Amino acid sequence: MSEECVRRVEGRFFLNDSGLSVQSRDLTVLAQDFLDWFLFASQETIFALGTGAAQKNLSVPKFRALGVPIPPLDEQEQIVALLDEVSAVSAEALELAGSRLEAASALRQSILEAAFRGEL
């Protein structure tokens, strides 16, 4: 169990005995996307439910006792739409920041090399 213990996986995958697959029992009451976002938002809490010294494992009874807020379905959809939009903007910002960091690092390196070649 890691601090980033919540993941969303599309399609078929292998799940060993240390993982859980969590699905809404009734999609007319609890939207899967809403549940997924709730679990992502609760990652620190879920990680804290782990027990063990050398290798933490999730306490399933404690996990099942974790309360999931269930607003009306239309409100869940609005929340999901907002979180999807914010997530997309955040991903774009991180990508842009990463490319600018790489460019700044490359510029710094070229300046250092030029300085030691006596070109400055």
Helices and strands as residue ranges (DSSP letters): H 32-41, H 43-48, E 50-51, E 57-58, H 60-64, H 73-116
